[in-house]
């Protein structure tokens, strides 16, 4: 079997962010669905943490090394509006104008990206990042147009459980590798809360749109029945209840007039179970 070990790496692409939400009661961190950051130009992250030698017997007897994560810059063609709204917490007013508010704190997020290799792309995830407000700059055009990029100052700190980052290797399974940008990968040690990859109820629109870190939704229907399905993240089991009665994913659920409750429970060994709720309102006749 041919070796999948890379000898070299080059390039940068497929940058994504996924909003991180910390539960202050349990210190559990859940992640939203990764969102693409197109136009990656350059990424440079330096390790943070001091090295302290301990001297004994007239020599360095022991050395402690602190891992405080990484810090540096992500240079991109243009910061997406989605990132400005989701992470930098700029708001869009009724006229479509983005508003920056000094009283609002930015969100934490996972940063996903990949380097190319001679054998296989190397995919990375920095778990718990923050971004400083970007510099505003520009310059006049001269004889030729020069593309002016934007930079995000990134700080990647450890999760509450101590984990900093993960990356794919030569032995990474195809399922994990191919799903890298569908959900934030979490090791058994890192994943303290089980999450779903998706919920669908027929052709109904969930409000808000599904995100692994959001657990409460609403939907409206005029149908007597709609198929209820849930997609589990890797290694996660799913239990579905419709108005308190067990339901098989993919089968039709019959609605009562008025309010119905769909509960989807994600569970995984060693993790806290997460319950997602969809309130389905049946209006009129199907």
FENGI-V964989 format. One record per residue. N is the residue number from 1. RES is the residue in one letter. PHI is phi in whole degrees, -180 to 180 (none if undefined). Layout:
BEGIN
N|RES|PHI / N|RES|PHI
END
This chain:
BEGIN
1|X|none / 2|X|-63 / 3|X|-71 / 4|X|-107 / 5|X|-77 / 6|X|-77 / 7|X|-99 / 8|X|-141 / 9|X|-135 / 10|X|-165 / 11|X|78 / 12|X|-153 / 13|X|-163 / 14|X|56 / 15|X|-72 / 16|X|-138 / 17|X|-126 / 18|X|-138 / 19|X|-61 / 20|X|-105 / 21|X|-122 / 22|X|-98 / 23|X|-86 / 24|X|-65 / 25|X|-81 / 26|X|-114 / 27|X|64 / 28|X|-78 / 29|X|-114 / 30|X|-114 / 31|X|-121 / 32|X|-77 / 33|X|-71 / 34|X|-58 / 35|X|-120 / 36|X|-68 / 37|X|-115 / 38|X|-72 / 39|X|81 / 40|X|-67 / 41|X|-113 / 42|X|-157 / 43|X|-134 / 44|X|-138 / 45|X|-124 / 46|X|-100 / 47|X|-66 / 48|X|-114 / 49|X|143 / 50|X|-91 / 51|X|-108 / 52|X|-121 / 53|X|-81 / 54|X|-112 / 55|X|-100 / 56|X|-159 / 57|X|54 / 58|X|59 / 59|X|-157 / 60|X|-75 / 61|X|-85 / 62|X|-159 / 63|X|-126 / 64|X|-99 / 65|X|-125 / 66|X|-90 / 67|X|-109 / 68|X|-103 / 69|X|96 / 70|X|-142 / 71|X|-148 / 72|X|166 / 73|X|-127 / 74|X|-114 / 75|X|-100 / 76|X|-135 / 77|X|-61 / 78|X|-159 / 79|X|-67 / 80|X|-64 / 81|X|-61 / 82|X|-61 / 83|X|-67 / 84|X|-61 / 85|X|-82 / 86|X|-74 / 87|X|-108 / 88|X|-78 / 89|X|65 / 90|X|-73 / 91|X|-111 / 92|X|-105 / 93|X|-83 / 94|X|-63 / 95|X|-98 / 96|X|77 / 97|X|-98 / 98|X|-82 / 99|X|-118 / 100|X|-98 / 101|X|-120 / 102|X|-69 / 103|X|-90 / 104|X|-99 / 105|X|-91 / 106|X|-68 / 107|X|-88 / 108|X|-80 / 109|X|-155 / 110|X|-90 / 111|X|-111 / 112|X|-114 / 113|X|-166 / 114|X|-146 / 115|X|-108 / 116|X|-78 / 117|X|-136 / 118|X|-71 / 119|X|-112 / 120|X|-156 / 121|X|-66 / 122|X|-103 / 123|X|-102 / 124|X|-122 / 125|X|-144 / 126|X|-95 / 127|X|-72 / 128|X|-135 / 129|X|-108 / 130|X|-129 / 131|X|-127 / 132|X|-78 / 133|X|-59 / 134|X|-74 / 135|X|-68 / 136|X|-100 / 137|X|-153 / 138|X|-171 / 139|X|-149 / 140|X|-71 / 141|X|-76 / 142|X|-113 / 143|X|-66 / 144|X|-134 / 145|X|-83 / 146|X|-113 / 147|X|-65 / 148|X|-109 / 149|X|-85 / 150|X|-123 / 151|X|-124 / 152|X|-111 / 153|X|-85 / 154|X|-104 / 155|X|-122 / 156|X|-110 / 157|X|-105 / 158|X|-67 / 159|X|-63 / 160|X|-56 / 161|X|-88 / 162|X|100 / 163|X|-76 / 164|X|-111 / 165|X|-157 / 166|X|-139 / 167|X|-150 / 168|X|-76 / 169|X|-134 / 170|X|-62 / 171|X|-103 / 172|X|-64 / 173|X|-67 / 174|X|-62 / 175|X|-62 / 176|X|-69 / 177|X|-62 / 178|X|-71 / 179|X|-98 / 180|X|-58 / 181|X|-102 / 182|X|-89 / 183|X|-144 / 184|X|-71 / 185|X|-70 / 186|X|-131 / 187|X|-70 / 188|X|-57 / 189|X|-73 / 190|X|-81 / 191|X|-83 / 192|X|-95 / 193|X|-129 / 194|X|-75 / 195|X|-134 / 196|X|-96 / 197|X|-99 / 198|X|179 / 199|X|-132 / 200|X|-130 / 201|X|-127 / 202|X|52 / 203|X|-105 / 204|X|-71 / 205|X|-94 / 206|X|-81 / 207|X|-124 / 208|X|-70 / 209|X|-61 / 210|X|-61 / 211|X|-147 / 212|X|-56 / 213|X|-88 / 214|X|-107 / 215|X|-112 / 216|X|-127 / 217|X|-140 / 218|X|-130 / 219|X|-156 / 220|X|-126 / 221|X|-147 / 222|X|-112 / 223|X|-82 / 224|X|-75 / 225|X|-141 / 226|X|-144 / 227|X|-73 / 228|X|-110 / 229|X|-134 / 230|X|-134 / 231|X|-108 / 232|X|-88 / 233|X|-71 / 234|X|-54 / 235|X|76 / 236|X|-104 / 237|X|-95 / 238|X|-124 / 239|X|-122 / 240|X|-116 / 241|X|-124 / 242|X|-115 / 243|X|51 / 244|X|84 / 245|X|-108 / 246|X|-58 / 247|X|-136 / 248|X|-92 / 249|X|-57 / 250|X|98 / 251|X|-84 / 252|X|-74 / 253|X|-107 / 254|X|-95 / 255|X|-97 / 256|X|-86 / 257|X|-63 / 258|X|92 / 259|X|-92 / 260|X|-127 / 261|X|-121 / 262|X|-106 / 263|X|-115 / 264|X|-121 / 265|X|-109 / 266|X|-98 / 267|X|-137 / 268|X|-154 / 269|X|-56 / 270|X|84 / 271|X|-121 / 272|X|-77 / 273|X|-68 / 274|X|-123 / 275|X|-103 / 276|X|-104 / 277|X|-124 / 278|X|-120 / 279|X|-92 / 280|X|-104 / 281|X|-103 / 282|X|-94 / 283|X|-114 / 284|X|66 / 285|X|-105 / 286|X|-85
END
